[in-house]
């Protein structure tokens, strides 16, 4: 996996928690941060999907979706 260096500033309580977790789990702080961001991005994806659904945008049935993709769906 490619990596990039990032210089960030975090509140002291968050840094203290991160250091405690990294020590307890014997993981690098960068791994703790990357894992936390992955989970947060999954959460944000869900929130965006919920917002789009609430916006009453156009939707299609799952059956029509699979037909459009020319997939045979077994129930």
C-alpha atoms as a printed R data frame, in Angstrom:
   type eleno elety resid chain resno       x       y       z
1  ATOM     1    CA   UNK     A     1   0.000   0.000   0.000
2  ATOM     2    CA   UNK     A     2   1.268   3.463  -0.852
3  ATOM     3    CA   UNK     A     3   1.551   5.876   2.047
4  ATOM     4    CA   UNK     A     4   1.815   9.616   2.401
5  ATOM     5    CA   UNK     A     5   3.253  11.633   5.238
6  ATOM     6    CA   UNK     A     6   0.795  13.979   6.931
7  ATOM     7    CA   UNK     A     7   1.436  16.561   9.613
8  ATOM     8    CA   UNK     A     8  -1.669  17.137  11.748
9  ATOM     9    CA   UNK     A     9  -2.595  18.771  15.031
10 ATOM    10    CA   UNK     A    10  -4.966  16.963  17.379
11 ATOM    11    CA   UNK     A    11  -6.419  17.839  20.764
12 ATOM    12    CA   UNK     A    12  -4.273  16.509  23.627
13 ATOM    13    CA   UNK     A    13  -6.965  14.151  25.013
14 ATOM    14    CA   UNK     A    14  -7.251  12.443  21.610
15 ATOM    15    CA   UNK     A    15  -3.472  12.086  21.360
16 ATOM    16    CA   UNK     A    16  -3.354  10.640  24.885
17 ATOM    17    CA   UNK     A    17  -6.069   8.104  24.017
18 ATOM    18    CA   UNK     A    18  -4.332   7.184  20.774
19 ATOM    19    CA   UNK     A    19  -1.004   6.651  22.517
20 ATOM    20    CA   UNK     A    20  -2.666   4.511  25.188
21 ATOM    21    CA   UNK     A    21  -4.427   2.354  22.569
22 ATOM    22    CA   UNK     A    22  -1.286   2.009  20.465
23 ATOM    23    CA   UNK     A    23   0.698   0.862  23.481
24 ATOM    24    CA   UNK     A    24  -2.006  -1.556  24.663
25 ATOM    25    CA   UNK     A    25  -2.502  -3.045  21.197
26 ATOM    26    CA   UNK     A    26   1.203  -2.884  20.296
27 ATOM    27    CA   UNK     A    27   0.380  -1.035  17.085
28 ATOM    28    CA   UNK     A    28   1.794   2.073  15.490
29 ATOM    29    CA   UNK     A    29  -0.115   5.298  16.018
30 ATOM    30    CA   UNK     A    30  -0.424   5.656  12.247
31 ATOM    31    CA   UNK     A    31  -2.238   2.300  12.161
32 ATOM    32    CA   UNK     A    32  -4.625   3.430  14.914
33 ATOM    33    CA   UNK     A    33  -5.369   6.655  13.020
34 ATOM    34    CA   UNK     A    34  -5.832   4.874   9.663
35 ATOM    35    CA   UNK     A    35  -8.186   2.313  11.234
36 ATOM    36    CA   UNK     A    36 -10.198   5.038  12.949
37 ATOM    37    CA   UNK     A    37 -10.514   6.995   9.711
38 ATOM    38    CA   UNK     A    38 -11.575   3.878   7.782
39 ATOM    39    CA   UNK     A    39 -14.360   3.275  10.297
40 ATOM    40    CA   UNK     A    40 -15.364   6.940  10.227
41 ATOM    41    CA   UNK     A    41 -15.484   6.983   6.420
42 ATOM    42    CA   UNK     A    42 -17.761   3.918   6.496
43 ATOM    43    CA   UNK     A    43 -20.016   5.833   8.901
44 ATOM    44    CA   UNK     A    44 -19.995   8.921   6.652
45 ATOM    45    CA   UNK     A    45 -20.825   6.756   3.601
46 ATOM    46    CA   UNK     A    46 -23.885   5.474   5.467
47 ATOM    47    CA   UNK     A    47 -24.953   9.005   6.434
48 ATOM    48    CA   UNK     A    48 -24.585  10.198   2.833
49 ATOM    49    CA   UNK     A    49 -26.638   7.227   1.579
50 ATOM    50    CA   UNK     A    50 -29.358   7.970   4.153
51 ATOM    51    CA   UNK     A    51 -29.407  11.643   3.142
52 ATOM    52    CA   UNK     A    52 -29.711  10.754  -0.532
53 ATOM    53    CA   UNK     A    53 -32.581   8.407   0.279
54 ATOM    54    CA   UNK     A    54 -34.334  11.136   2.288
55 ATOM    55    CA   UNK     A    55 -33.900  13.580  -0.594
56 ATOM    56    CA   UNK     A    56 -36.368  11.385  -2.491
57 ATOM    57    CA   UNK     A    57 -34.153  11.058  -5.506
58 ATOM    58    CA   UNK     A    58 -35.094   8.690  -8.294
59 ATOM    59    CA   UNK     A    59 -34.962   5.041  -7.285
60 ATOM    60    CA   UNK     A    60 -35.440   1.776  -9.125
61 ATOM    61    CA   UNK     A    61 -36.424  -1.645  -7.839
62 ATOM    62    CA   UNK     A    62 -33.737  -4.227  -7.271
63 ATOM    63    CA   UNK     A    63 -35.353  -6.385  -9.958
64 ATOM    64    CA   UNK     A    64 -35.067  -3.572 -12.525
65 ATOM    65    CA   UNK     A    65 -31.508  -2.874 -11.373
66 ATOM    66    CA   UNK     A    66 -30.443  -6.462 -12.038
67 ATOM    67    CA   UNK     A    67 -32.318  -6.533 -15.347
68 ATOM    68    CA   UNK     A    68 -30.469  -3.406 -16.418
69 ATOM    69    CA   UNK     A    69 -27.200  -5.148 -15.606
70 ATOM    70    CA   UNK     A    70 -28.410  -8.244 -17.413
71 ATOM    71    CA   UNK     A    71 -27.911 -10.392 -14.307
72 ATOM    72    CA   UNK     A    72 -30.002 -13.434 -13.501
73 ATOM    73    CA   UNK     A    73 -31.100 -13.254  -9.858
74 ATOM    74    CA   UNK     A    74 -32.237 -16.384  -8.075
75 ATOM    75    CA   UNK     A    75 -34.629 -15.794  -5.140
